[in-house]
Amino acid sequence: EFQCAKNFKMAKSKNHTNHNQNKKAHRNGIKRPLRKRHESTLGMDVKFLINQRYARKGNLSREESVKRYNERIASQKGKPKPVTL
């Protein structure tokens, strides 16, 4: 006559829990993502990228900078050292 238990399911009482997840995450440490050597320029500001291209072109090569350094040292030879206060 009265069929109660046939298709009856109890209501869920707990929908979500975050228990122990933080401990599990910190067991091996939360690490930052590894930075790539050269970050991609895709999606960067075009005006910035064009300016960066000209700025890089204006940089001295290693040989040129060493040459200028040696010239500067040679020009200071024989002069007294500057006084620091």
Residue frames as a rotation matrix with the C-alpha (Angstrom) as fourth column:
GLU 1
0.563 0.826 0.000 0.00
0.826 -0.563 0.000 0.00
0.000 0.000 -1.000 0.00
PHE 2
0.954 -0.260 -0.148 2.46
-0.228 -0.953 0.202 2.67
-0.193 -0.159 -0.968 1.17
GLN 3
0.551 -0.809 0.206 5.83
0.828 0.499 -0.258 2.47
0.106 0.313 0.944 -0.66
CYS 4
0.964 -0.209 -0.166 8.22
-0.140 -0.925 0.352 4.96
-0.227 -0.316 -0.921 0.88
ALA 5
0.317 -0.939 0.136 11.67
-0.262 0.051 0.964 3.37
-0.912 -0.341 -0.230 0.79
LYS 6
0.556 -0.068 0.829 11.67
0.655 0.650 -0.386 2.27
-0.512 0.757 0.406 -2.85
ASN 7
0.265 -0.428 0.864 12.79
0.786 -0.423 -0.450 5.49
0.558 0.799 0.224 -4.63
PHE 8
0.988 0.152 0.039 13.58
0.094 -0.774 0.626 7.59
0.125 -0.614 -0.779 -1.61
LYS 9
0.034 -0.999 -0.006 17.02
0.758 0.030 -0.652 9.26
0.652 0.017 0.758 -1.38
MET 10
0.421 0.058 -0.905 18.15
0.802 -0.491 0.341 11.37
-0.425 -0.869 -0.253 1.52
ALA 11
0.956 -0.071 0.285 18.99
0.075 -0.879 -0.472 14.99
0.284 0.472 -0.834 0.85
LYS 12
0.059 -0.993 -0.103 22.67
0.771 0.111 -0.627 15.81
0.634 -0.043 0.772 0.73
SER 13
0.828 0.224 -0.515 23.75
0.535 -0.591 0.604 17.91
-0.169 -0.775 -0.609 3.66
LYS 14
0.176 -0.854 -0.489 27.30
0.039 -0.490 0.871 18.81
-0.984 -0.173 -0.053 2.60
ASN 15
0.967 0.242 0.077 27.91
0.098 -0.075 -0.992 20.24
-0.234 0.967 -0.097 -0.85
HIS 16
0.534 -0.825 0.185 31.58
0.093 -0.160 -0.983 21.24
0.840 0.542 -0.009 -0.66
THR 17
0.919 -0.356 -0.170 34.58
0.132 -0.126 0.983 21.19
-0.371 -0.926 -0.069 1.65
ASN 18
0.617 -0.787 0.015 38.13
-0.381 -0.316 -0.869 22.44
0.688 0.531 -0.494 1.37
HIS 19
0.816 -0.253 0.519 39.33
-0.469 0.232 0.852 20.39
-0.336 -0.939 0.070 4.33
ASN 20
0.418 -0.780 0.466 43.02
0.254 0.593 0.764 19.34
-0.872 -0.201 0.446 4.15
GLN 21
0.788 -0.108 0.606 43.53
0.609 -0.011 -0.793 20.82
0.093 0.994 0.057 0.67
ASN 22
0.820 -0.492 0.292 45.77
-0.477 -0.870 -0.128 23.62
0.316 -0.034 -0.948 1.97
LYS 23
0.417 -0.671 0.613 47.97
-0.531 0.367 0.763 21.17
-0.738 -0.644 -0.204 3.86
LYS 24
0.511 -0.171 0.842 48.27
0.572 0.800 -0.184 18.96
-0.642 0.576 0.506 0.79
ALA 25
0.894 -0.125 0.430 49.20
0.301 -0.542 -0.784 21.93
0.332 0.831 -0.447 -1.38
HIS 26
0.665 -0.638 0.388 51.94
-0.711 -0.699 0.070 23.09
0.226 -0.323 -0.919 1.00
ARG 27
0.844 -0.364 0.394 53.56
0.085 0.816 0.571 19.67
-0.529 -0.449 0.720 1.50
ASN 28
0.158 -0.801 0.578 55.91
0.968 0.242 0.071 20.21
-0.197 0.548 0.813 -1.45
GLY 29
-0.478 -0.321 -0.818 55.60
0.330 -0.928 0.171 23.97
-0.814 -0.188 0.549 -1.27
ILE 30
0.714 0.661 0.232 53.66
0.531 -0.294 -0.795 26.28
-0.457 0.690 -0.561 -3.52
LYS 31
-0.343 -0.939 0.025 56.19
0.637 -0.213 0.740 27.31
-0.690 0.270 0.672 -6.15
ARG 32
0.180 0.301 -0.936 56.13
-0.440 -0.827 -0.350 30.26
-0.880 0.475 -0.017 -8.51
PRO 33
0.895 0.097 0.436 55.98
0.326 0.525 -0.786 29.39
-0.305 0.845 0.438 -12.20
LEU 34
-0.058 -0.997 0.045 59.44
0.698 -0.008 0.716 29.38
-0.714 0.073 0.697 -13.77
ARG 35
0.522 0.159 -0.838 60.18
-0.314 -0.878 -0.362 32.56
-0.793 0.452 -0.409 -15.70
LYS 36
0.736 -0.266 0.623 61.18
0.660 0.489 -0.571 32.01
-0.153 0.831 0.535 -19.28
ARG 37
-0.263 -0.947 -0.185 64.49
0.817 -0.320 0.479 33.45
-0.513 -0.025 0.858 -20.48
HIS 38
-0.999 0.043 -0.034 62.80
-0.054 -0.825 0.562 35.62
-0.004 0.563 0.826 -23.09
GLU 39
-0.359 0.933 -0.020 59.21
0.239 0.071 -0.968 36.49
-0.902 -0.353 -0.249 -22.35
SER 40
-0.324 0.314 0.892 56.97
0.944 0.176 0.280 36.50
-0.069 0.933 -0.353 -25.40
THR 41
-0.900 -0.014 -0.435 56.18
0.019 -1.000 -0.006 39.89
-0.435 -0.014 0.900 -26.91
LEU 42
-0.650 0.740 0.171 52.87
0.447 0.191 0.874 38.70
0.615 0.644 -0.455 -28.37
GLY 43
0.353 0.904 -0.241 50.10
0.807 -0.164 0.567 40.98
0.473 -0.394 -0.788 -27.17
MET 44
-0.240 -0.494 -0.835 52.50
0.809 -0.577 0.109 43.67
-0.536 -0.650 0.539 -25.94
ASP 45
0.609 0.437 -0.662 51.99
0.129 -0.878 -0.461 47.32
-0.783 0.195 -0.591 -26.80
VAL 46
0.613 -0.335 0.716 53.12
0.790 0.233 -0.567 47.85
0.023 0.913 0.408 -30.41
LYS 47
0.813 -0.299 0.499 54.39
-0.172 -0.943 -0.286 51.38
0.556 0.147 -0.818 -29.77
PHE 48
0.651 -0.571 0.500 56.58
-0.589 0.035 0.807 50.05
-0.478 -0.820 -0.314 -26.95
LEU 49
0.547 -0.427 0.720 57.94
0.448 0.876 0.179 47.22
-0.707 0.225 0.670 -29.11
ILE 50
0.721 -0.276 0.636 58.90
0.553 -0.324 -0.768 49.56
0.418 0.905 -0.081 -31.96
ASN 51
0.732 -0.452 0.510 60.67
-0.576 -0.810 0.109 51.89
0.363 -0.374 -0.853 -29.52
GLN 52
0.640 -0.483 0.597 62.40
-0.291 0.567 0.770 48.91
-0.711 -0.667 0.223 -27.93
ARG 53
0.699 -0.360 0.618 63.73
0.693 0.552 -0.462 47.89
-0.175 0.752 0.636 -31.35
TYR 54
0.637 -0.458 0.621 65.35
0.078 -0.762 -0.643 51.31
0.767 0.457 -0.449 -31.85
ALA 55
0.705 -0.362 0.610 66.69
-0.709 -0.340 0.618 51.30
-0.017 -0.868 -0.496 -28.28
ARG 56
0.682 -0.449 0.577 68.35
0.177 0.867 0.466 47.92
-0.709 -0.216 0.671 -28.80
LYS 57
0.681 -0.414 0.605 69.85
0.671 0.019 -0.741 49.11
0.295 0.910 0.291 -32.07
GLY 58
0.646 -0.393 0.654 71.41
-0.321 -0.918 -0.234 52.06
0.693 -0.059 -0.719 -30.22
ASN 59
0.878 -0.344 0.332 73.07
-0.231 0.302 0.925 49.86
-0.419 -0.889 0.186 -27.60
LEU 60
0.169 -0.911 -0.377 76.80
-0.983 -0.128 -0.131 49.38
0.071 0.393 -0.917 -27.98
SER 61
0.699 -0.079 -0.711 78.28
-0.062 0.983 -0.171 45.99
0.713 0.163 0.682 -28.70
ARG 62
0.895 -0.385 -0.227 80.66
0.345 0.270 0.899 44.51
-0.285 -0.882 0.374 -26.12
GLU 63
0.061 -0.932 0.357 83.71
0.998 0.059 -0.016 45.19
-0.007 0.358 0.934 -28.28
GLU 64
0.045 0.030 0.999 82.71
0.407 -0.914 0.009 48.81
0.913 0.406 -0.053 -28.82
SER 65
0.893 0.340 0.295 82.05
-0.117 -0.459 0.881 49.42
0.435 -0.821 -0.370 -25.12
VAL 66
0.651 -0.736 -0.185 85.43
0.641 0.402 0.654 47.88
-0.407 -0.545 0.734 -24.14
LYS 67
-0.091 -0.680 0.727 87.16
0.924 -0.331 -0.193 50.02
0.372 0.654 0.658 -26.76
ARG 68
0.328 0.301 0.896 85.55
0.066 -0.953 0.296 53.22
0.942 -0.038 -0.333 -25.43
TYR 69
0.993 0.003 -0.117 86.40
0.117 0.053 0.992 52.22
0.010 -0.999 0.052 -21.85
ASN 70
0.295 -0.955 0.021 90.06
0.912 0.288 0.293 51.75
-0.286 -0.067 0.956 -22.74
GLU 71
-0.113 -0.276 0.955 90.09
0.642 -0.753 -0.142 55.12
0.758 0.597 0.262 -24.54
ARG 72
0.716 0.460 0.525 88.60
-0.091 -0.685 0.723 56.81
0.692 -0.566 -0.449 -21.46
ILE 73
0.851 -0.470 -0.233 91.19
0.413 0.326 0.851 55.21
-0.324 -0.820 0.471 -19.16
ALA 74
0.000 -0.901 0.435 94.00
0.999 -0.020 -0.040 56.26
0.045 0.434 0.900 -21.53
SER 75
0.109 0.089 0.990 92.76
0.349 -0.936 0.045 59.86
0.931 0.341 -0.133 -21.61
GLN 76
0.913 0.284 0.293 92.74
-0.167 -0.395 0.903 60.02
0.372 -0.874 -0.313 -17.78
LYS 77
0.524 -0.790 -0.318 96.33
0.844 0.533 0.065 58.78
0.118 -0.303 0.946 -17.50
GLY 78
-0.501 -0.821 0.273 98.62
0.722 -0.570 -0.392 61.36
0.478 0.001 0.879 -15.92
LYS 79
-0.131 0.533 0.836 95.74
-0.301 -0.825 0.479 63.37
0.945 -0.189 0.269 -14.46
PRO 80
-0.915 -0.172 0.364 95.18
-0.390 0.155 -0.908 63.44
0.100 -0.973 -0.209 -10.69
LYS 81
-0.637 0.714 -0.290 92.35
0.677 0.699 0.230 61.32
0.367 -0.050 -0.929 -9.31
PRO 82
-0.104 0.669 0.736 89.14
-0.116 -0.743 0.659 63.22
0.988 -0.017 0.154 -8.54
VAL 83
-0.950 -0.222 0.219 88.63
-0.212 -0.055 -0.976 64.13
0.228 -0.974 0.005 -4.89
THR 84
-0.121 0.932 -0.342 85.64
0.380 0.362 0.851 62.50
0.917 -0.027 -0.398 -3.20
LEU 85
-0.598 -0.033 0.801 84.06
-0.578 -0.675 -0.459 64.34
0.556 -0.737 0.384 -0.30
